Amino acid sequence: MPPSVQHKRIRKTPAARRAEIVDAAAAVALAEGLECVTLRRIGEWLGVRPGLISHYFPSADDLVAEAFGSASSAELDSLLPAARAQGTPTLHLGWFFARATGTSYDDISRLWINARHLSRYRPVLRDRVAEQEAAWRERLADLIRHGVDRGEFRTDDPYVTTIQILVVLDGLGAHANTDTSSRPAAVSRMAATTAERELGLPHGTLTRSDAPLTASPTG
């Protein structure tokens, strides 16, 4: 009988291991809440000892902030890609609203509610929330400025319009933990209709029934 073959355990690089920990923390944050992002819970998720997690994140607060930042950044890249190879600004904005006001957005809405609440007591998380808010504002403002440059949108101040839109989205997202099945369609469309009004677009432009809702306009 040939000797049994022992499979060597592949040692991950520090960068790869850290990225794995952050990905796991982000998944736990979305599924269970930021309060559940502990060294022990992430160790359980990955099947490793908590000591390995603490080697990369001595402070649980740092890991919580990284989890939120990772999840929020991933959602931003999904909803508003920095590189927009195809499609017009109007198409991209319509696709953004189709995703950001649907039930698939509820998990990230809950995470934002969770993070803003906890950030009152956790300075590291508070800084990360502010950083992510700025990233979302700049990404949406960039798309609006692009639309203005192309003559698709009309607004005297793209930044102010961006904030108006995000405030409405935040207001709608604040109800992610409640039953919104009876919410009137006009309320669900408030963010899009606000954008249409502030950008000089005809009513319904950003919520057309023929808009591509199932695939990103980048590909």
Contacts in CASP RR format, 6 or more apart in sequence:
PFRMAT RR
TARGET T0000
AUTHOR 0000-0000-0000
METHOD contacts of the structure
MODEL  1
MPPSVQHKRIRKTPAARRAEIVDAAAAVALAEGLECVTLRRIGEWLGVRP
GLISHYFPSADDLVAEAFGSASSAELDSLLPAARAQGTPTLHLGWFFARA
TGTSYDDISRLWINARHLSRYRPVLRDRVAEQEAAWRERLADLIRHGVDR
GEFRTDDPYVTTIQILVVLDGLGAHANTDTSSRPAAVSRMAATTAERELG
LPHGTLTRSDAPLTASPTG
12 20 0 8 1.000
14 56 0 8 1.000
17 52 0 8 1.000
17 56 0 8 1.000
18 56 0 8 1.000
20 46 0 8 1.000
21 42 0 8 1.000
21 46 0 8 1.000
21 53 0 8 1.000
21 56 0 8 1.000
21 57 0 8 1.000
21 63 0 8 1.000
22 63 0 8 1.000
22 66 0 8 1.000
22 67 0 8 1.000
22 70 0 8 1.000
23 70 0 8 1.000
24 42 0 8 1.000
24 43 0 8 1.000
24 45 0 8 1.000
24 46 0 8 1.000
25 37 0 8 1.000
25 42 0 8 1.000
25 63 0 8 1.000
25 64 0 8 1.000
25 66 0 8 1.000
25 67 0 8 1.000
25 70 0 8 1.000
26 66 0 8 1.000
26 67 0 8 1.000
26 68 0 8 1.000
26 69 0 8 1.000
26 70 0 8 1.000
26 71 0 8 1.000
26 74 0 8 1.000
27 45 0 8 1.000
28 36 0 8 1.000
28 37 0 8 1.000
28 41 0 8 1.000
28 42 0 8 1.000
28 45 0 8 1.000
28 67 0 8 1.000
29 36 0 8 1.000
29 37 0 8 1.000
29 64 0 8 1.000
29 67 0 8 1.000
29 68 0 8 1.000
29 71 0 8 1.000
29 111 0 8 1.000
29 114 0 8 1.000
30 71 0 8 1.000
30 107 0 8 1.000
30 108 0 8 1.000
30 111 0 8 1.000
31 107 0 8 1.000
32 41 0 8 1.000
33 110 0 8 1.000
33 111 0 8 1.000
33 114 0 8 1.000
34 64 0 8 1.000
34 67 0 8 1.000
34 68 0 8 1.000
34 111 0 8 1.000
34 114 0 8 1.000
34 115 0 8 1.000
34 118 0 8 1.000
34 125 0 8 1.000
35 114 0 8 1.000
35 118 0 8 1.000
37 60 0 8 1.000
37 63 0 8 1.000
37 64 0 8 1.000
37 67 0 8 1.000
38 60 0 8 1.000
39 50 0 8 1.000
39 51 0 8 1.000
39 53 0 8 1.000
39 54 0 8 1.000
39 57 0 8 1.000
39 60 0 8 1.000
39 63 0 8 1.000
40 50 0 8 1.000
42 50 0 8 1.000
42 53 0 8 1.000
42 63 0 8 1.000
43 49 0 8 1.000
43 50 0 8 1.000
43 52 0 8 1.000
43 53 0 8 1.000
46 53 0 8 1.000
53 63 0 8 1.000
57 63 0 8 1.000
57 66 0 8 1.000
59 124 0 8 1.000
61 122 0 8 1.000
61 124 0 8 1.000
61 125 0 8 1.000
62 124 0 8 1.000
64 118 0 8 1.000
64 122 0 8 1.000
64 124 0 8 1.000
64 125 0 8 1.000
65 122 0 8 1.000
65 124 0 8 1.000
65 125 0 8 1.000
65 127 0 8 1.000
65 128 0 8 1.000
66 128 0 8 1.000
68 111 0 8 1.000
68 115 0 8 1.000
68 125 0 8 1.000
68 128 0 8 1.000
68 129 0 8 1.000
68 132 0 8 1.000
69 128 0 8 1.000
69 131 0 8 1.000
69 132 0 8 1.000
71 108 0 8 1.000
71 111 0 8 1.000
72 108 0 8 1.000
72 111 0 8 1.000
72 112 0 8 1.000
72 115 0 8 1.000
72 132 0 8 1.000
72 135 0 8 1.000
72 136 0 8 1.000
73 132 0 8 1.000
73 135 0 8 1.000
75 108 0 8 1.000
76 132 0 8 1.000
76 135 0 8 1.000
76 136 0 8 1.000
76 139 0 8 1.000
78 99 0 8 1.000
78 216 0 8 1.000
79 96 0 8 1.000
79 99 0 8 1.000
79 100 0 8 1.000
80 92 0 8 1.000
80 96 0 8 1.000
80 136 0 8 1.000
80 139 0 8 1.000
80 140 0 8 1.000
80 143 0 8 1.000
81 216 0 8 1.000
81 218 0 8 1.000
82 139 0 8 1.000
83 218 0 8 1.000
84 92 0 8 1.000
84 143 0 8 1.000
84 146 0 8 1.000
84 217 0 8 1.000
84 218 0 8 1.000
85 218 0 8 1.000
85 219 0 8 1.000
86 217 0 8 1.000
86 218 0 8 1.000
86 219 0 8 1.000
87 217 0 8 1.000
87 218 0 8 1.000
88 147 0 8 1.000
88 150 0 8 1.000
88 152 0 8 1.000
89 143 0 8 1.000
89 144 0 8 1.000
89 146 0 8 1.000
89 147 0 8 1.000
89 150 0 8 1.000
89 152 0 8 1.000
89 153 0 8 1.000
90 147 0 8 1.000
90 152 0 8 1.000
90 153 0 8 1.000
90 201 0 8 1.000
90 205 0 8 1.000
90 206 0 8 1.000
91 211 0 8 1.000
91 212 0 8 1.000
91 217 0 8 1.000
92 143 0 8 1.000
92 217 0 8 1.000
93 143 0 8 1.000
93 144 0 8 1.000
93 195 0 8 1.000
93 206 0 8 1.000
94 192 0 8 1.000
94 206 0 8 1.000
94 207 0 8 1.000
94 211 0 8 1.000
95 211 0 8 1.000
95 212 0 8 1.000
95 213 0 8 1.000
95 216 0 8 1.000
95 217 0 8 1.000
96 140 0 8 1.000
96 143 0 8 1.000
97 191 0 8 1.000
97 192 0 8 1.000
97 195 0 8 1.000
97 206 0 8 1.000
97 207 0 8 1.000
98 207 0 8 1.000
98 211 0 8 1.000
98 213 0 8 1.000
99 105 0 8 1.000
99 213 0 8 1.000
100 169 0 8 1.000
100 191 0 8 1.000
101 169 0 8 1.000
101 172 0 8 1.000
101 188 0 8 1.000
101 189 0 8 1.000
101 191 0 8 1.000
101 192 0 8 1.000
102 188 0 8 1.000
105 173 0 8 1.000
105 176 0 8 1.000
106 173 0 8 1.000
106 176 0 8 1.000
107 176 0 8 1.000
109 173 0 8 1.000
109 174 0 8 1.000
109 176 0 8 1.000
110 176 0 8 1.000
110 177 0 8 1.000
112 170 0 8 1.000
112 173 0 8 1.000
113 173 0 8 1.000
113 174 0 8 1.000
113 176 0 8 1.000
113 177 0 8 1.000
115 125 0 8 1.000
115 128 0 8 1.000
115 129 0 8 1.000
116 129 0 8 1.000
118 125 0 8 1.000
119 125 0 8 1.000
119 126 0 8 1.000
119 128 0 8 1.000
119 129 0 8 1.000
120 126 0 8 1.000
136 166 0 8 1.000
137 159 0 8 1.000
137 162 0 8 1.000
137 163 0 8 1.000
137 166 0 8 1.000
140 162 0 8 1.000
140 165 0 8 1.000
140 166 0 8 1.000
141 158 0 8 1.000
141 159 0 8 1.000
141 162 0 8 1.000
144 153 0 8 1.000
144 155 0 8 1.000
144 158 0 8 1.000
144 161 0 8 1.000
144 162 0 8 1.000
144 199 0 8 1.000
145 158 0 8 1.000
147 153 0 8 1.000
148 154 0 8 1.000
148 155 0 8 1.000
148 158 0 8 1.000
153 199 0 8 1.000
153 200 0 8 1.000
153 201 0 8 1.000
154 199 0 8 1.000
154 200 0 8 1.000
155 161 0 8 1.000
155 198 0 8 1.000
155 199 0 8 1.000
155 200 0 8 1.000
161 195 0 8 1.000
161 198 0 8 1.000
161 199 0 8 1.000
164 194 0 8 1.000
164 198 0 8 1.000
165 191 0 8 1.000
165 194 0 8 1.000
165 195 0 8 1.000
165 198 0 8 1.000
168 190 0 8 1.000
168 191 0 8 1.000
168 194 0 8 1.000
169 191 0 8 1.000
172 187 0 8 1.000
172 188 0 8 1.000
172 190 0 8 1.000
172 191 0 8 1.000
175 183 0 8 1.000
180 188 0 8 1.000
186 193 0 8 1.000
189 207 0 8 1.000
192 204 0 8 1.000
192 206 0 8 1.000
192 207 0 8 1.000
193 203 0 8 1.000
193 204 0 8 1.000
193 206 0 8 1.000
193 207 0 8 1.000
195 201 0 8 1.000
195 206 0 8 1.000
196 202 0 8 1.000
196 203 0 8 1.000
196 204 0 8 1.000
196 205 0 8 1.000
196 206 0 8 1.000
END
